[in-house]
Amino acid sequence: MIQNISVLFVCMGNICRSPTAHAVFRKLVESEGFQQQISIDSAGTHAYHVGNPPDERSMKTAAKRGIKMHDLRARKVDFSDLIEFDYILAMDGDNLAILEQMAPADLKPKIKLFMSFAEASPHTYVPDPYYGGAEGFDQVFDMVEQASKGLLDHIKQKYKLV
């Protein structure tokens, strides 16, 4: 029986961090053959960039690493997302707080910091690279890769995916 586990990555504008996490996790899920069991999306807590593609610097960094994300478009997180998704993963504490404020008590356990899945990392949140240089996008990508591997390992173990 195919189980559908749903994951939503959330940052502020949904053009840098969360679409990077979306694309990296999607590639990892596909490479392990779990695309039928795991659905992935991303959204922002703010509507600044709704309908726009990811930041050009995010797409360039992803392309250097063989990951495509040109098909993604920014959207704002909606209350229905809190019901629909099994994992709602915030990139930082500010977005975590916004998501928790939106959620009734019974849905709060689904909301976590994405970096909580990167066991060996000293970082608790993914920094916003928007106002920095290219190195910030590389750092975000490295952090997202590490957390994505931990997340997939967690999901495989919890749902006994093989």
N, C-alpha and C positions, 0 to 999 in steps of 0.2 A: 504494500500500500504506500502510495506516495504522500508524504507529509509536506504541507506547505508552511514553512517558517518564514516570517516576514521581518525584514530589517529596514529601519528608517534612520538615516544619518542626518543630523541637524546642526547647522551653524547659523550665523546671523542672516546673511544675504543669499545663501545657497549658490554662490558662484566660485568659491575657492575650496574651503575645507570639506564641506559635505559632499560636493560632487566628486572631489578627489577620492574620498572614502568610498563613495558609491561605485566609481569606476574601478578602483583597486580591488575592492571586495568582490565585485562582479567578475573580474578577470580570475581571481583566485577560486571562486565558486565554480566557474566554468571549467577551469583547468583541472579541478578535482571531480567534475561530472555531477555536481549537485544543483545545477540550474533548474531542474524540475522540482526540487524540494525547497529551495530557498528563493524568495523574491526580495528584491532590493529596490529602494527608492531613496531620495534625498529631498530635503526641504529647508527653508529658512524660517527663523522666527520673525523676520521682518520682510515686508513686501517691496524692498528697494529695487530688486532686479527681476521681478516676475516675468517669465517668458524669455529671458536672456540666456544665451549659452554660458558655460563656465568662463571664468577669467582667462584671457589669452595666455597668461603666464602659467596657469594651472594646466591648460591643454598642452602647452609646449613642454612642460616638465613631464607630463604623462606620456606624450609621444616619444620623448627620449628614452623612455623605459618600456616602450612597446604597448602602451595602454591607450585605448581610444575613449574619449569622453565627449566628442563633438555632438553626439545625439542627445545629450542631457540638456534640460532647460530648467531654470530656476522657478520655484514655486514656494508659496508660503505654507507653513504647516497649518493644519486645520484640526479642529477638535475630533473629527472622524478618524484622523490618523492615530490618535491616542487609543482609539478602540480597535482599529484594524491591525496595527502592527504589534508583533510580539516583542520586538526590541526597538526602543527609541533611544538613539545614542547621540548625546550632545557632545559637541567638540570642546566646550569649556563651561565653566561655572555659571557664567551669565545666562547662556542659553539653557543650561540645565534648570536654573531657577525659573526662567520663563515657562518652560515646559511643565515643571512641577506645579507652577501656579495655575496653569490651564487645566491640570488633571485632577479629577476627583480622587479621593484616597485609594480606591480600589485599583486604579490604573497607575499610580505612582511607581510601583515596583518594576514596571516595564522600562522606566526612564533611568538611564545610567550615563556616566561619562564614558565615552568611547575608549579612552586610554586605560580604563580599568581592565581591559582585556589584554593589555601589553604588560605582562607580568614583570619582565626584567627592566622595564623603563622607569627612570626616575621622574618622568613627566606625568602629571595628572590631567593635563589638558593639551589640546592641539592649538598652538598659537595662530592667530590670524596673520597671514602673510601679506594681506592686501596693501598695506602702506609701506612695505619694505621692498627689498631687492629680490633677485632671482634665488639667492641662497635660502631665503625663507620658504620658498616653494619646494626646494629640495628637502629641507628639514621636515616640512609638513608631510611630504611624500614618504620619507623614511619612517616617520612616526606612524603614519596611517598604514603602511605595509606591516609593521610590527603588530599593531593592534588588530589588523584584519586577520592575520594568522592566528592570533590568540582567540579572536571571536569565532573563527571557523572551527578551531579545535574544541572550543566550549560547546558550540552547537552540535558538532559531530558526536561528542561524548554525551551530552544531555539527551539528544534525540536518537542516539544509537545509529547514526548514519554511517554506512560503509560503502 
